[in-house]
Amino acid sequence: MSSGNSNLLVSCKNKSGAEKHYVPALKAAGWTGPILLVAPGDPVPDLAEVAGLLLTGGDDIHPRHWDEAEAIHPKADVDDGRDAFEIPLIRAAWERQLPILGICRGEQILNVALGGSMVQDIPDHYGCEPTRHQHGTPEIPDMRHRVQLAPGSRLRALLGEDVFLVNSRHHQAVKRVAPGLAAVGWHLDTVHPVTGPLIEAVEATDPARWVFGVQWHPENLVNLKGPAGDAARDLFAAFVQSLKQGQD
């Protein structure tokens, strides 16, 4: 392991929450290097010293980042500070071809930073009940719906599962997928006649890039038995492996 790029960068809003929920999953997956938690207001770290970037969950993204004319949805709770901090950070990490893992909001801001758009409110857009994608807590994951992965996708190969239950705590979702990314996971029971099924996972189209985003919260599932726990552990293990390979 070289000392040059030994830091794992974790972008978050609440450092104590990240320390509690994300750091243990990374350590359990075998990451032994330094973990830098950064939040809006912190100095932007030197990416020459960073092995990879984890984007954590959080509040909503302002629609001006994909359409200046789109109004904020009444149910949206935007986090301007994180938008301003994370979008340039993601673009810089992408330019350096660093491994990137986006979780929930992290998947969404990854997509927006690279040129995609969002559904601002799932119940409004898909016409489903308000609670369909809002269940459980970080401490008590409530497994309510299945994710279907694309059979030929790299994410499917990493996780070893086609279909598995996930926890779900979000009211926004990826709409137009960014150039450089592809949708590779869906909730097939939440469907819009124009935009299709709700997107649950994205990955870089370039196989040389280790860049993945998932809409669920695998950091809360790593201690579970069964396919959902297996998939969560496999995701973090693959991320850590990609970080170590980048240091060789």
N, C-alpha and C positions, 0 to 999 in steps of 0.2 A: 504493500500500500504506500503510495507516494504521499509526501506531506503537502504537495502542491494543491491538490483538489480533494481534500479529505473531509470537507464539511458537507453535511446534508442540510439543505435549507428548507425550513417549514414555514410557509406563509400563513398567517392566521390573524384573527382579530383578538382573541383571548388566549394569552400564553398559558395561563393555568389550565384552561380547557384542553389545549393542544398537548400540554405536558401529561395530562391525565388520560386522554383518549387515544392520541396518535403515537406518542413516543413509545409506550409499551408495545404497540403492535410492530413498530420498526425494530425495536430491540429484540423482540421475540423472533423476528424474521432473520436475525443475524447481523444487524447493523451495530458495529462496535465503535465507529468513529464519532466525532463531535456532531451534535445536532444543534443548529442555529435556529431559534425561533424568532421570526421577524414579523412585525406588525406595522400598520400605518404610523408614520412619525419616526420610525427607526431609520438610520442611515441605510441607503441601498448597499447591500453587500457587494464585494468584488467577486464576480462570478468566476474569475480565474482560480479562486480558491474553493469552488463549490463543485461537488460531485453530481448533484441532482437537486430537483425541486419538487416538494410536495405542497399541493394547494389544498387547504382544508375547507370544510363546510362553513356556512355563514349566511348572511343576509343577501338580499337581491341586488341585481345589477341594473344600473340606470340605462333605460332604453336608448339614450342619445349615443351610446357606444356602438349601436348598429343602425340607428335611424334617427336623425336629428328631429324629424317631425313626429315621432311616436311619443305620445303622452305616457306618463307614469300611470300604471294601472292602480285603481283605488286600493287594491289589496297588496300592492308591492311595498316592501320595506327596504328601500335602496340604501346601500352602503357606499357613498361616494368616496370615502377615504380609502377603502380597500380597492375600489375600481382604479383609482388614480395610482395607487401603489403597485397593484399587481399586473395591470395590463403591460406597462413597460418592462416589468420584471420577466413576464412570460415571453414577451417578444425577444428579449435579450437572451434568455435561456434557450429559446428555440433556435436563435441564430448561432449559438455556440453548440447546438445539437446535444444539449444536456438531457439526461433522462428526466421526464416530467410525469408525475402522477397527480391527477385532479380528482378530488372526491366531492360529490354533491355540488355545492357552489363552485368548488375547484374545477370540476368538469365544465361547468357553465362558463366561467370566466376564461378558461382555456379556449373554449370555442369562440367566445366573443373577441378575445385578444387577437385571434388569428383570422378574424373576418366573418364569423358566423353571427346568427341572431338567436333570439330567445322567444319562447312562449311566456308571456308575463304572468298568466294565471291559468293553471291547468283546468280547474273546474269550468272557468269561463270559456276557454278555447275548445275543450273536448266535450263539454256538456255532461260531465260526470259529477258524482256527489262530491261535496267539498272535502270529505275525509279520506278519499280513496288513496291518496299518496301522503297522508299525514297520520302516522301511527307510531306509538312507542316513544322512547327517550334513549339517549346514549347509554344510560345504565340498564334499561330494560328494552332491548330491541323487540319489536313486534313484527313478526314475519307475516306479511299480508299478501304479497303478490309475487308472481314468478317473473324472472327475466329470461328472455330467449336470446341466445347469442347466435351470431351468424356462423354456420358450420365451418367455413373456410377461414375464419378470422384468426389473427394472432392471439387475441384475447381468449378465444375458445381454446386454443392450443395451450395457453398459459394456465388456464383455470381448470381444464380437464372436464368441464361440464357444459352441456348444451343448454339446459334449463335448470334453474334452481330458485328457491325462495330468497327474497331479500327484504331488508327493512327499508322503510320509505318515509322520509320526512322532508318533503319539498312541495312547493306549489308552482315552481317555474320549471321549464325544461328546454332543452335544445330544440330550436325550430329549423333554421337553415344551417346546415353543417359547414364549418369553415373549410376553405381550400386547404389542402394538406391533411385534413382529417376525413375519416369515414365513419358513419354510424354502423356499429356492429352489435348492438344490443337494444332490445325493445320490450315494452310491456304491451303485449298483443291484444289485451282487453281494453286498452285506452286508445281509441282510434279516432282520427279526424278525417273526413272525406277528402280533404285536399292535402293536408300535410302528413297523413298516414298515422301509423302507430307511434306512441310516445317513445322517444329515444332515451335509452337507459345507459348507453355506453358508446364511446368513440375511441378510435385509435389512429395513429399516424398512418397515412397511406404508404409512406416510405419505410420499407422494412428495416432500413439502417437506423431509424429513429426509435428509441424506446419512449413513446409518448402515448399514454392511455388516460381516459377519463371515465369514471363510473358515477352514476347518479345516486346510488345507494351508499350506505355507510359501513364499509367492510371493517373499519377500525373497531366497531362495536360487536363484530361477529367472530373475531379470531379465536375466542375461547369456546365457541359452540361446537358440538359434535354434528356430524352429518355434512351434506353437500355444501350448504351455505358457509359453514365454518371452514371447510376444506378450501372452497373458492377464495375466501378472504385471506386465509394463510398463504395460499399459493400466489395471490396477487402481491402481497407484501414481500414474499420471498423472491419473486421475480424482479420486483423493484430493487431490492437490496442487491441482488445478483448483478443487475445492470449497473448499479453504482460502483460495485467492486470491479467490474470489467473495465469501466471507464478509468479506473485508477491504475490499471496494469501498465 
